Amino acid sequence: MATVVSFINYKGGVGKTTLAVEISASLAYHQKKRVLLVDLDPQTNATFYLVTVAKWKDWANEDKTLKSIFTAAMDEPPQEIDVHNVIHKDFLRHPRTHEIVSLHLLPSHIELMSTDMDLAMKFGARGFEARRILRTVFEKIKDDYDYIICDCPPNLNLITQNAILASNGITVVAMPEYLSTLGISEIEKAVKKLVGEVNRSIEGFGKVEEPTIKGIIFNRVSTKYGGTVTEQGIMERVRETWGDIVFKEFVSHSVKLAESAEPSKSPIAISGYAADSVYEEQLKKCASRFSERN
């Protein structure tokens, strides 16, 4: 049965999407795990990290994106949608061996920008109905995967709340800088408040387990050997606060990782090229630690 993990950080630009995709790819290729990556961000960055815009347009025209799932739930009456038909498989191959990588994708859609408001208008901003759509969908496919990884937008809107309430754990991606790490405790507080609010609303009809922060991964550290004195100080303070939740492993700053996010390029985590070996190994170690924690 799949473990559902949400990648979250309120601050944008920390490389959250990059690590969500790269760790998903590493788990699928190096550990042979069955992984579903769910792109919840209307910017669709995780989707375009893996496929071309042209391919995504074909999927969108066929109503095979995450938008279809939320739209079906808001129809009157709600429509039954087979999530298996919205998930895309066998599209990713190793660039050298051409082996199919067991990473599947539930792609995003730019129109998810208005879905949050649509959900609130349909069900109410605090209603459980608006927040349990993904939870219900994932129950139907949990036996198909080892991991379902949700790349969340940098906010706590209803779509992110859907992911949190469906998750077993949370991974926070942060840069070794003050503003990037400032919101970690706020994420924990927000999750606790959300789950408490939901459980009070459904008291007597069940209970939602609170997903805890299972990992904090530092990304874009200055060099492959470690950070600057300032960065090391920040990372050490975070470790003093959060203990073993903070990964010993990190990912250093890399132009190559940014380049790999261009459409039609393979993730660094499965590159296999000597020029990518440092970052592939860093990502492989982070993925191993991730699987130990989740």
NULUMMAR-443811 format. One record per residue (C-alpha): residue number from 1; x, z, y. Coordinates in nm, 2 decimals, padded with zeros to 4 digits. Each point is the difference from the previous one (the first is absolute). Layout:
BEGIN
<pt><resi>NUM</resi><px>X</px><pz>Z</pz><py>Y</py></pt>
...
END
This chain:
BEGIN
<pt><resi>1</resi><px>00.00</px><pz>00.00</pz><py>00.00</py></pt>
<pt><resi>2</resi><px>00.13</px><pz>-00.10</pz><py>00.34</py></pt>
<pt><resi>3</resi><px>00.15</px><pz>00.24</pz><py>00.25</py></pt>
<pt><resi>4</resi><px>-00.13</px><pz>-00.08</pz><py>00.35</py></pt>
<pt><resi>5</resi><px>00.25</px><pz>00.05</pz><py>00.28</py></pt>
<pt><resi>6</resi><px>-00.05</px><pz>-00.07</pz><py>00.37</py></pt>
<pt><resi>7</resi><px>00.29</px><pz>-00.09</pz><py>00.23</py></pt>
<pt><resi>8</resi><px>-00.07</px><pz>00.15</pz><py>00.34</py></pt>
<pt><resi>9</resi><px>00.16</px><pz>00.06</pz><py>00.33</py></pt>
<pt><resi>10</resi><px>-00.19</px><pz>00.02</pz><py>00.34</py></pt>
<pt><resi>11</resi><px>00.30</px><pz>-00.15</pz><py>00.17</py></pt>
<pt><resi>12</resi><px>00.04</px><pz>-00.37</pz><py>-00.03</py></pt>
<pt><resi>13</resi><px>00.33</px><pz>-00.18</pz><py>-00.04</py></pt>
<pt><resi>14</resi><px>00.16</px><pz>00.23</pz><py>-00.25</py></pt>
<pt><resi>15</resi><px>00.00</px><pz>-00.25</pz><py>-00.28</py></pt>
<pt><resi>16</resi><px>-00.29</px><pz>00.15</pz><py>-00.20</py></pt>
<pt><resi>17</resi><px>-00.13</px><pz>-00.33</pz><py>-00.11</py></pt>
<pt><resi>18</resi><px>00.35</px><pz>-00.12</pz><py>-00.10</py></pt>
<pt><resi>19</resi><px>00.05</px><pz>00.30</pz><py>-00.23</py></pt>
<pt><resi>20</resi><px>-00.35</px><pz>-00.02</pz><py>-00.14</py></pt>
<pt><resi>21</resi><px>00.06</px><pz>-00.36</pz><py>-00.10</py></pt>
<pt><resi>22</resi><px>00.36</px><pz>00.04</pz><py>-00.11</py></pt>
<pt><resi>23</resi><px>-00.07</px><pz>00.32</pz><py>-00.21</py></pt>
<pt><resi>24</resi><px>-00.30</px><pz>-00.17</pz><py>-00.16</py></pt>
<pt><resi>25</resi><px>00.21</px><pz>-00.30</pz><py>-00.09</py></pt>
<pt><resi>26</resi><px>00.28</px><pz>00.22</pz><py>-00.14</py></pt>
<pt><resi>27</resi><px>-00.24</px><pz>00.20</pz><py>-00.21</py></pt>
<pt><resi>28</resi><px>-00.15</px><pz>-00.32</pz><py>-00.14</py></pt>
<pt><resi>29</resi><px>00.33</px><pz>-00.18</pz><py>-00.07</py></pt>
<pt><resi>30</resi><px>00.26</px><pz>00.26</pz><py>-00.08</py></pt>
<pt><resi>31</resi><px>-00.23</px><pz>00.26</pz><py>-00.16</py></pt>
<pt><resi>32</resi><px>-00.25</px><pz>-00.25</pz><py>-00.14</py></pt>
<pt><resi>33</resi><px>-00.29</px><pz>00.20</pz><py>00.14</py></pt>
<pt><resi>34</resi><px>-00.34</px><pz>-00.16</pz><py>00.07</py></pt>
<pt><resi>35</resi><px>-00.04</px><pz>00.03</pz><py>00.37</py></pt>
<pt><resi>36</resi><px>-00.28</px><pz>-00.10</pz><py>00.24</py></pt>
<pt><resi>37</resi><px>00.09</px><pz>-00.01</pz><py>00.37</py></pt>
<pt><resi>38</resi><px>-00.30</px><pz>00.04</pz><py>00.23</py></pt>
<pt><resi>39</resi><px>00.05</px><pz>-00.12</pz><py>00.36</py></pt>
<pt><resi>40</resi><px>-00.23</px><pz>00.20</pz><py>00.22</py></pt>
<pt><resi>41</resi><px>00.15</px><pz>-00.10</pz><py>00.33</py></pt>
<pt><resi>42</resi><px>-00.19</px><pz>-00.28</pz><py>00.19</py></pt>
<pt><resi>43</resi><px>00.34</px><pz>-00.12</pz><py>00.12</py></pt>
<pt><resi>44</resi><px>00.04</px><pz>-00.12</pz><py>-00.36</py></pt>
<pt><resi>45</resi><px>00.38</px><pz>00.06</pz><py>00.00</py></pt>
<pt><resi>46</resi><px>00.02</px><pz>00.11</pz><py>-00.36</py></pt>
<pt><resi>47</resi><px>-00.20</px><pz>-00.31</pz><py>-00.10</py></pt>
<pt><resi>48</resi><px>00.22</px><pz>-00.24</pz><py>00.19</py></pt>
<pt><resi>49</resi><px>00.31</px><pz>00.18</pz><py>-00.13</py></pt>
<pt><resi>50</resi><px>-00.09</px><pz>-00.14</pz><py>-00.34</py></pt>
<pt><resi>51</resi><px>-00.19</px><pz>-00.33</pz><py>00.05</py></pt>
<pt><resi>52</resi><px>-00.01</px><pz>-00.28</pz><py>00.25</py></pt>
<pt><resi>53</resi><px>-00.27</px><pz>-00.02</pz><py>00.27</py></pt>
<pt><resi>54</resi><px>-00.13</px><pz>-00.32</pz><py>-00.16</py></pt>
<pt><resi>55</resi><px>-00.06</px><pz>00.18</pz><py>-00.33</py></pt>
<pt><resi>56</resi><px>-00.16</px><pz>00.29</pz><py>00.17</py></pt>
<pt><resi>57</resi><px>-00.24</px><pz>-00.24</pz><py>00.19</py></pt>
<pt><resi>58</resi><px>-00.11</px><pz>-00.14</pz><py>-00.34</py></pt>
<pt><resi>59</resi><px>-00.07</px><pz>00.35</pz><py>-00.12</py></pt>
<pt><resi>60</resi><px>-00.19</px><pz>00.10</pz><py>00.32</py></pt>
<pt><resi>61</resi><px>-00.21</px><pz>-00.32</pz><py>-00.02</py></pt>
<pt><resi>62</resi><px>-00.10</px><pz>00.10</pz><py>-00.35</py></pt>
<pt><resi>63</resi><px>-00.09</px><pz>00.35</pz><py>00.11</py></pt>
<pt><resi>64</resi><px>00.28</px><pz>00.15</pz><py>-00.21</py></pt>
<pt><resi>65</resi><px>00.14</px><pz>00.26</pz><py>00.23</py></pt>
<pt><resi>66</resi><px>-00.06</px><pz>00.37</pz><py>00.06</py></pt>
<pt><resi>67</resi><px>-00.26</px><pz>-00.09</pz><py>00.27</py></pt>
<pt><resi>68</resi><px>-00.23</px><pz>-00.13</pz><py>-00.28</py></pt>
<pt><resi>69</resi><px>00.00</px><pz>00.35</pz><py>-00.16</py></pt>
<pt><resi>70</resi><px>-00.10</px><pz>00.18</pz><py>00.32</py></pt>
<pt><resi>71</resi><px>-00.26</px><pz>-00.27</pz><py>00.09</py></pt>
<pt><resi>72</resi><px>-00.16</px><pz>00.02</pz><py>-00.34</py></pt>
<pt><resi>73</resi><px>-00.04</px><pz>00.38</pz><py>00.04</py></pt>
<pt><resi>74</resi><px>-00.17</px><pz>-00.04</pz><py>00.33</py></pt>
<pt><resi>75</resi><px>-00.24</px><pz>-00.27</pz><py>-00.11</py></pt>
<pt><resi>76</resi><px>-00.37</px><pz>00.10</pz><py>-00.02</py></pt>
<pt><resi>77</resi><px>-00.04</px><pz>00.07</pz><py>-00.29</py></pt>
<pt><resi>78</resi><px>00.37</px><pz>00.06</pz><py>-00.09</py></pt>
<pt><resi>79</resi><px>00.14</px><pz>-00.29</pz><py>-00.20</py></pt>
<pt><resi>80</resi><px>00.18</px><pz>00.04</pz><py>-00.33</py></pt>
<pt><resi>81</resi><px>00.34</px><pz>-00.17</pz><py>00.03</py></pt>
<pt><resi>82</resi><px>00.24</px><pz>-00.04</pz><py>-00.28</py></pt>
<pt><resi>83</resi><px>00.33</px><pz>00.13</pz><py>00.14</py></pt>
<pt><resi>84</resi><px>00.19</px><pz>-00.19</pz><py>-00.26</py></pt>
<pt><resi>85</resi><px>-00.09</px><pz>-00.32</pz><py>00.17</py></pt>
<pt><resi>86</resi><px>00.14</px><pz>00.12</pz><py>00.33</py></pt>
<pt><resi>87</resi><px>00.34</px><pz>00.11</pz><py>-00.14</py></pt>
<pt><resi>88</resi><px>00.27</px><pz>-00.26</pz><py>-00.02</py></pt>
<pt><resi>89</resi><px>00.23</px><pz>-00.01</pz><py>-00.29</py></pt>
<pt><resi>90</resi><px>00.30</px><pz>-00.20</pz><py>-00.13</py></pt>
<pt><resi>91</resi><px>00.09</px><pz>-00.13</pz><py>00.35</py></pt>
<pt><resi>92</resi><px>00.34</px><pz>00.17</pz><py>00.02</py></pt>
<pt><resi>93</resi><px>00.30</px><pz>-00.12</pz><py>-00.20</py></pt>
<pt><resi>94</resi><px>00.36</px><pz>00.11</pz><py>-00.01</py></pt>
<pt><resi>95</resi><px>00.19</px><pz>-00.25</pz><py>00.22</py></pt>
<pt><resi>96</resi><px>00.27</px><pz>-00.05</pz><py>-00.26</py></pt>
<pt><resi>97</resi><px>-00.16</px><pz>00.04</pz><py>-00.34</py></pt>
<pt><resi>98</resi><px>-00.35</px><pz>-00.11</pz><py>00.10</py></pt>
<pt><resi>99</resi><px>-00.14</px><pz>00.29</pz><py>-00.20</py></pt>
<pt><resi>100</resi><px>-00.35</px><pz>00.10</pz><py>00.11</py></pt>
<pt><resi>101</resi><px>00.02</px><pz>00.35</pz><py>00.17</py></pt>
<pt><resi>102</resi><px>-00.29</px><pz>00.23</pz><py>-00.09</py></pt>
<pt><resi>103</resi><px>-00.08</px><pz>00.07</pz><py>00.36</py></pt>
<pt><resi>104</resi><px>-00.36</px><pz>-00.08</pz><py>00.09</py></pt>
<pt><resi>105</resi><px>-00.14</px><pz>-00.02</pz><py>00.35</py></pt>
<pt><resi>106</resi><px>-00.33</px><pz>00.09</pz><py>00.17</py></pt>
<pt><resi>107</resi><px>00.06</px><pz>-00.19</pz><py>00.33</py></pt>
<pt><resi>108</resi><px>-00.11</px><pz>00.11</pz><py>00.34</py></pt>
<pt><resi>109</resi><px>-00.20</px><pz>-00.20</pz><py>00.26</py></pt>
<pt><resi>110</resi><px>00.04</px><pz>00.00</pz><py>00.38</py></pt>
<pt><resi>111</resi><px>-00.38</px><pz>00.06</pz><py>00.03</py></pt>
<pt><resi>112</resi><px>00.05</px><pz>00.35</pz><py>-00.14</py></pt>
<pt><resi>113</resi><px>00.06</px><pz>00.09</pz><py>00.36</py></pt>
<pt><resi>114</resi><px>-00.37</px><pz>00.02</pz><py>00.05</py></pt>
<pt><resi>115</resi><px>-00.09</px><pz>00.14</pz><py>-00.34</py></pt>
<pt><resi>116</resi><px>00.06</px><pz>00.36</pz><py>00.11</py></pt>
<pt><resi>117</resi><px>-00.26</px><pz>-00.03</pz><py>00.27</py></pt>
<pt><resi>118</resi><px>-00.24</px><pz>-00.18</pz><py>-00.25</py></pt>
<pt><resi>119</resi><px>00.04</px><pz>00.29</pz><py>-00.25</py></pt>
<pt><resi>120</resi><px>-00.07</px><pz>00.26</pz><py>00.27</py></pt>
<pt><resi>121</resi><px>-00.31</px><pz>-00.19</pz><py>00.12</py></pt>
<pt><resi>122</resi><px>-00.12</px><pz>-00.04</pz><py>-00.36</py></pt>
<pt><resi>123</resi><px>00.06</px><pz>00.34</pz><py>-00.15</py></pt>
<pt><resi>124</resi><px>00.11</px><pz>00.22</pz><py>00.29</py></pt>
<pt><resi>125</resi><px>00.35</px><pz>00.09</pz><py>00.09</py></pt>
<pt><resi>126</resi><px>00.00</px><pz>00.32</pz><py>-00.20</py></pt>
<pt><resi>127</resi><px>-00.20</px><pz>-00.11</pz><py>-00.30</py></pt>
<pt><resi>128</resi><px>00.15</px><pz>00.01</pz><py>-00.35</py></pt>
<pt><resi>129</resi><px>-00.16</px><pz>-00.34</pz><py>-00.07</py></pt>
<pt><resi>130</resi><px>00.23</px><pz>-00.17</pz><py>00.25</py></pt>
<pt><resi>131</resi><px>00.31</px><pz>00.18</pz><py>-00.14</py></pt>
<pt><resi>132</resi><px>-00.04</px><pz>-00.04</pz><py>-00.38</py></pt>
<pt><resi>133</resi><px>-00.01</px><pz>-00.38</pz><py>-00.04</py></pt>
<pt><resi>134</resi><px>00.36</px><pz>-00.03</pz><py>-00.11</py></pt>
<pt><resi>135</resi><px>-00.03</px><pz>00.31</pz><py>-00.22</py></pt>
<pt><resi>136</resi><px>-00.29</px><pz>-00.17</pz><py>-00.19</py></pt>
<pt><resi>137</resi><px>00.18</px><pz>-00.33</pz><py>-00.02</py></pt>
<pt><resi>138</resi><px>00.32</px><pz>00.15</pz><py>-00.13</py></pt>
<pt><resi>139</resi><px>-00.19</px><pz>00.18</pz><py>-00.28</py></pt>
<pt><resi>140</resi><px>-00.09</px><pz>-00.34</pz><py>-00.14</py></pt>
<pt><resi>141</resi><px>00.36</px><pz>-00.11</pz><py>-00.03</py></pt>
<pt><resi>142</resi><px>00.21</px><pz>00.32</pz><py>-00.05</py></pt>
<pt><resi>143</resi><px>00.06</px><pz>-00.09</pz><py>-00.37</py></pt>
<pt><resi>144</resi><px>00.15</px><pz>-00.33</pz><py>00.10</py></pt>
<pt><resi>145</resi><px>00.29</px><pz>00.14</pz><py>00.19</py></pt>
<pt><resi>146</resi><px>00.27</px><pz>00.27</pz><py>00.00</py></pt>
<pt><resi>147</resi><px>00.01</px><pz>00.01</pz><py>00.38</py></pt>
<pt><resi>148</resi><px>-00.24</px><pz>-00.10</pz><py>00.28</py></pt>
<pt><resi>149</resi><px>00.19</px><pz>00.01</pz><py>00.32</py></pt>
<pt><resi>150</resi><px>-00.19</px><pz>-00.01</pz><py>00.33</py></pt>
<pt><resi>151</resi><px>00.18</px><pz>-00.12</pz><py>00.32</py></pt>
<pt><resi>152</resi><px>-00.20</px><pz>00.17</pz><py>00.27</py></pt>
<pt><resi>153</resi><px>-00.02</px><pz>-00.09</pz><py>00.37</py></pt>
<pt><resi>154</resi><px>00.16</px><pz>00.25</pz><py>00.25</py></pt>
<pt><resi>155</resi><px>-00.32</px><pz>00.19</pz><py>00.07</py></pt>
<pt><resi>156</resi><px>-00.26</px><pz>00.22</pz><py>-00.17</py></pt>
<pt><resi>157</resi><px>-00.30</px><pz>-00.24</pz><py>00.03</py></pt>
<pt><resi>158</resi><px>-00.26</px><pz>-00.03</pz><py>-00.27</py></pt>
<pt><resi>159</resi><px>00.20</px><pz>-00.25</pz><py>-00.20</py></pt>
<pt><resi>160</resi><px>00.30</px><pz>00.23</pz><py>-00.01</py></pt>
<pt><resi>161</resi><px>-00.24</px><pz>00.29</pz><py>-00.09</py></pt>
<pt><resi>162</resi><px>-00.13</px><pz>-00.22</pz><py>-00.29</py></pt>
<pt><resi>163</resi><px>00.36</px><pz>-00.02</pz><py>-00.13</py></pt>
<pt><resi>164</resi><px>00.07</px><pz>00.37</pz><py>00.04</py></pt>
<pt><resi>165</resi><px>-00.31</px><pz>00.11</pz><py>-00.18</py></pt>
<pt><resi>166</resi><px>00.08</px><pz>-00.24</pz><py>-00.29</py></pt>
<pt><resi>167</resi><px>00.37</px><pz>00.11</pz><py>-00.02</py></pt>
<pt><resi>168</resi><px>00.18</px><pz>00.24</pz><py>-00.23</py></pt>
<pt><resi>169</resi><px>00.29</px><pz>00.03</pz><py>00.24</py></pt>
<pt><resi>170</resi><px>00.14</px><pz>-00.11</pz><py>00.34</py></pt>
<pt><resi>171</resi><px>00.34</px><pz>-00.14</pz><py>00.08</py></pt>
<pt><resi>172</resi><px>00.13</px><pz>00.01</pz><py>00.36</py></pt>
<pt><resi>173</resi><px>00.26</px><pz>-00.25</pz><py>00.12</py></pt>
<pt><resi>174</resi><px>00.19</px><pz>00.12</pz><py>00.30</py></pt>
<pt><resi>175</resi><px>00.31</px><pz>-00.10</pz><py>00.20</py></pt>
<pt><resi>176</resi><px>00.26</px><pz>00.26</pz><py>00.07</py></pt>
<pt><resi>177</resi><px>-00.12</px><pz>00.05</pz><py>00.36</py></pt>
<pt><resi>178</resi><px>-00.21</px><pz>00.27</pz><py>00.17</py></pt>
<pt><resi>179</resi><px>-00.32</px><pz>-00.20</pz><py>00.07</py></pt>
<pt><resi>180</resi><px>-00.01</px><pz>-00.14</pz><py>-00.35</py></pt>
<pt><resi>181</resi><px>00.01</px><pz>00.34</pz><py>-00.16</py></pt>
<pt><resi>182</resi><px>-00.22</px><pz>00.18</pz><py>00.25</py></pt>
<pt><resi>183</resi><px>-00.32</px><pz>-00.09</pz><py>-00.17</py></pt>
<pt><resi>184</resi><px>00.07</px><pz>00.10</pz><py>-00.36</py></pt>
<pt><resi>185</resi><px>-00.17</px><pz>00.34</pz><py>00.04</py></pt>
<pt><resi>186</resi><px>-00.29</px><pz>-00.16</pz><py>00.18</py></pt>
<pt><resi>187</resi><px>-00.05</px><pz>-00.24</pz><py>-00.29</py></pt>
<pt><resi>188</resi><px>-00.02</px><pz>00.30</pz><py>-00.23</py></pt>
<pt><resi>189</resi><px>-00.25</px><pz>00.18</pz><py>00.23</py></pt>
<pt><resi>190</resi><px>-00.21</px><pz>-00.31</pz><py>00.04</py></pt>
<pt><resi>191</resi><px>-00.03</px><pz>-00.05</pz><py>-00.38</py></pt>
<pt><resi>192</resi><px>-00.09</px><pz>00.36</pz><py>-00.05</py></pt>
<pt><resi>193</resi><px>-00.27</px><pz>-00.01</pz><py>00.27</py></pt>
<pt><resi>194</resi><px>-00.14</px><pz>-00.33</pz><py>-00.14</py></pt>
<pt><resi>195</resi><px>-00.02</px><pz>00.12</pz><py>-00.36</py></pt>
<pt><resi>196</resi><px>-00.15</px><pz>00.33</pz><py>00.11</py></pt>
<pt><resi>197</resi><px>-00.27</px><pz>-00.17</pz><py>00.21</py></pt>
<pt><resi>198</resi><px>-00.09</px><pz>-00.24</pz><py>-00.28</py></pt>
<pt><resi>199</resi><px>-00.02</px><pz>00.28</pz><py>-00.26</py></pt>
<pt><resi>200</resi><px>-00.23</px><pz>00.20</pz><py>00.23</py></pt>
<pt><resi>201</resi><px>-00.23</px><pz>-00.30</pz><py>00.03</py></pt>
<pt><resi>202</resi><px>-00.02</px><pz>-00.05</pz><py>-00.38</py></pt>
<pt><resi>203</resi><px>-00.01</px><pz>00.36</pz><py>-00.10</py></pt>
<pt><resi>204</resi><px>-00.18</px><pz>00.04</pz><py>-00.33</py></pt>
<pt><resi>205</resi><px>00.05</px><pz>-00.37</pz><py>-00.09</py></pt>
<pt><resi>206</resi><px>00.37</px><pz>00.00</pz><py>-00.08</py></pt>
<pt><resi>207</resi><px>00.33</px><pz>00.05</pz><py>00.17</py></pt>
<pt><resi>208</resi><px>00.28</px><pz>-00.22</pz><py>00.13</py></pt>
<pt><resi>209</resi><px>00.35</px><pz>00.12</pz><py>-00.08</py></pt>
<pt><resi>210</resi><px>00.24</px><pz>00.01</pz><py>00.30</py></pt>
<pt><resi>211</resi><px>00.28</px><pz>-00.25</pz><py>-00.03</py></pt>
<pt><resi>212</resi><px>00.33</px><pz>00.17</pz><py>00.10</py></pt>
<pt><resi>213</resi><px>00.31</px><pz>-00.15</pz><py>00.15</py></pt>
<pt><resi>214</resi><px>00.22</px><pz>-00.08</pz><py>-00.31</py></pt>
<pt><resi>215</resi><px>00.28</px><pz>-00.17</pz><py>00.18</py></pt>
<pt><resi>216</resi><px>00.17</px><pz>-00.06</pz><py>00.34</py></pt>
<pt><resi>217</resi><px>00.23</px><pz>-00.30</pz><py>00.01</py></pt>
<pt><resi>218</resi><px>00.25</px><pz>-00.07</pz><py>00.28</py></pt>
<pt><resi>219</resi><px>00.03</px><pz>-00.36</pz><py>00.09</py></pt>
<pt><resi>220</resi><px>00.23</px><pz>-00.20</pz><py>00.23</py></pt>
<pt><resi>221</resi><px>00.27</px><pz>00.26</pz><py>-00.02</py></pt>
<pt><resi>222</resi><px>00.30</px><pz>-00.13</pz><py>00.20</py></pt>
<pt><resi>223</resi><px>00.24</px><pz>-00.09</pz><py>-00.28</py></pt>
<pt><resi>224</resi><px>00.00</px><pz>-00.02</pz><py>-00.38</py></pt>
<pt><resi>225</resi><px>00.21</px><pz>00.32</pz><py>-00.01</py></pt>
<pt><resi>226</resi><px>-00.24</px><pz>00.21</pz><py>00.22</py></pt>
<pt><resi>227</resi><px>-00.11</px><pz>00.05</pz><py>00.35</py></pt>
<pt><resi>228</resi><px>00.16</px><pz>00.09</pz><py>00.33</py></pt>
<pt><resi>229</resi><px>00.06</px><pz>00.36</pz><py>00.09</py></pt>
<pt><resi>230</resi><px>-00.34</px><pz>00.01</pz><py>00.18</py></pt>
<pt><resi>231</resi><px>-00.18</px><pz>-00.17</pz><py>-00.30</py></pt>
<pt><resi>232</resi><px>00.16</px><pz>00.24</pz><py>-00.25</py></pt>
<pt><resi>233</resi><px>-00.11</px><pz>00.29</pz><py>00.21</py></pt>
<pt><resi>234</resi><px>-00.36</px><pz>-00.12</pz><py>00.01</py></pt>
<pt><resi>235</resi><px>-00.01</px><pz>-00.07</pz><py>-00.37</py></pt>
<pt><resi>236</resi><px>00.14</px><pz>00.34</pz><py>-00.08</py></pt>
<pt><resi>237</resi><px>-00.26</px><pz>00.17</pz><py>00.22</py></pt>
<pt><resi>238</resi><px>-00.28</px><pz>-00.19</pz><py>-00.18</py></pt>
<pt><resi>239</resi><px>00.15</px><pz>00.10</pz><py>-00.34</py></pt>
<pt><resi>240</resi><px>00.01</px><pz>00.37</pz><py>00.12</py></pt>
<pt><resi>241</resi><px>-00.37</px><pz>-00.03</pz><py>00.08</py></pt>
<pt><resi>242</resi><px>-00.12</px><pz>-00.21</pz><py>-00.30</py></pt>
<pt><resi>243</resi><px>00.25</px><pz>00.08</pz><py>-00.27</py></pt>
<pt><resi>244</resi><px>00.02</px><pz>-00.21</pz><py>-00.31</py></pt>
<pt><resi>245</resi><px>-00.29</px><pz>-00.22</pz><py>00.13</py></pt>
<pt><resi>246</resi><px>00.26</px><pz>-00.19</pz><py>00.20</py></pt>
<pt><resi>247</resi><px>00.18</px><pz>-00.26</pz><py>-00.21</py></pt>
<pt><resi>248</resi><px>00.38</px><pz>00.04</pz><py>-00.03</py></pt>
<pt><resi>249</resi><px>-00.01</px><pz>-00.38</pz><py>-00.02</py></pt>
<pt><resi>250</resi><px>-00.04</px><pz>-00.21</pz><py>00.32</py></pt>
<pt><resi>251</resi><px>00.00</px><pz>-00.36</pz><py>00.11</py></pt>
<pt><resi>252</resi><px>00.25</px><pz>-00.11</pz><py>00.26</py></pt>
<pt><resi>253</resi><px>-00.07</px><pz>-00.23</pz><py>00.29</py></pt>
<pt><resi>254</resi><px>00.01</px><pz>-00.36</pz><py>-00.12</py></pt>
<pt><resi>255</resi><px>-00.06</px><pz>-00.34</pz><py>00.17</py></pt>
<pt><resi>256</resi><px>-00.05</px><pz>-00.13</pz><py>-00.35</py></pt>
<pt><resi>257</resi><px>-00.31</px><pz>00.22</pz><py>-00.06</py></pt>
<pt><resi>258</resi><px>-00.15</px><pz>-00.14</pz><py>00.32</py></pt>
<pt><resi>259</resi><px>00.07</px><pz>-00.35</pz><py>-00.11</py></pt>
<pt><resi>260</resi><px>-00.15</px><pz>00.05</pz><py>-00.34</py></pt>
<pt><resi>261</resi><px>-00.33</px><pz>00.07</pz><py>00.17</py></pt>
<pt><resi>262</resi><px>-00.03</px><pz>-00.36</pz><py>00.10</py></pt>
<pt><resi>263</resi><px>-00.26</px><pz>-00.19</pz><py>-00.19</py></pt>
<pt><resi>264</resi><px>00.11</px><pz>-00.15</pz><py>-00.34</py></pt>
<pt><resi>265</resi><px>00.31</px><pz>00.22</pz><py>-00.02</py></pt>
<pt><resi>266</resi><px>00.03</px><pz>00.24</pz><py>-00.30</py></pt>
<pt><resi>267</resi><px>00.03</px><pz>00.37</pz><py>00.05</py></pt>
<pt><resi>268</resi><px>00.36</px><pz>00.12</pz><py>00.02</py></pt>
<pt><resi>269</resi><px>-00.08</px><pz>00.25</pz><py>-00.29</py></pt>
<pt><resi>270</resi><px>-00.02</px><pz>-00.29</pz><py>-00.25</py></pt>
<pt><resi>271</resi><px>00.25</px><pz>-00.24</pz><py>00.17</py></pt>
<pt><resi>272</resi><px>00.28</px><pz>00.02</pz><py>-00.26</py></pt>
<pt><resi>273</resi><px>00.24</px><pz>-00.16</pz><py>00.25</py></pt>
<pt><resi>274</resi><px>00.34</px><pz>00.17</pz><py>00.06</py></pt>
<pt><resi>275</resi><px>-00.05</px><pz>-00.01</pz><py>00.38</py></pt>
<pt><resi>276</resi><px>-00.31</px><pz>00.22</pz><py>-00.04</py></pt>
<pt><resi>277</resi><px>00.15</px><pz>00.24</pz><py>-00.26</py></pt>
<pt><resi>278</resi><px>00.05</px><pz>00.30</pz><py>00.23</py></pt>
<pt><resi>279</resi><px>-00.36</px><pz>00.00</pz><py>00.12</py></pt>
<pt><resi>280</resi><px>-00.14</px><pz>-00.09</pz><py>-00.34</py></pt>
<pt><resi>281</resi><px>00.18</px><pz>00.30</pz><py>-00.15</py></pt>
<pt><resi>282</resi><px>-00.13</px><pz>00.23</pz><py>00.28</py></pt>
<pt><resi>283</resi><px>-00.35</px><pz>-00.12</pz><py>-00.05</py></pt>
<pt><resi>284</resi><px>00.03</px><pz>00.04</pz><py>-00.38</py></pt>
<pt><resi>285</resi><px>00.12</px><pz>00.36</pz><py>00.04</py></pt>
<pt><resi>286</resi><px>-00.29</px><pz>00.07</pz><py>00.24</py></pt>
<pt><resi>287</resi><px>-00.25</px><pz>-00.15</pz><py>-00.24</py></pt>
<pt><resi>288</resi><px>00.15</px><pz>00.21</pz><py>-00.29</py></pt>
<pt><resi>289</resi><px>-00.05</px><pz>00.32</pz><py>00.21</py></pt>
<pt><resi>290</resi><px>-00.35</px><pz>-00.12</pz><py>00.10</py></pt>
<pt><resi>291</resi><px>-00.10</px><pz>-00.03</pz><py>-00.37</py></pt>
<pt><resi>292</resi><px>00.14</px><pz>00.35</pz><py>-00.07</py></pt>
<pt><resi>293</resi><px>-00.22</px><pz>00.14</pz><py>00.27</py></pt>
<pt><resi>294</resi><px>-00.32</px><pz>-00.19</pz><py>-00.07</py></pt>
END
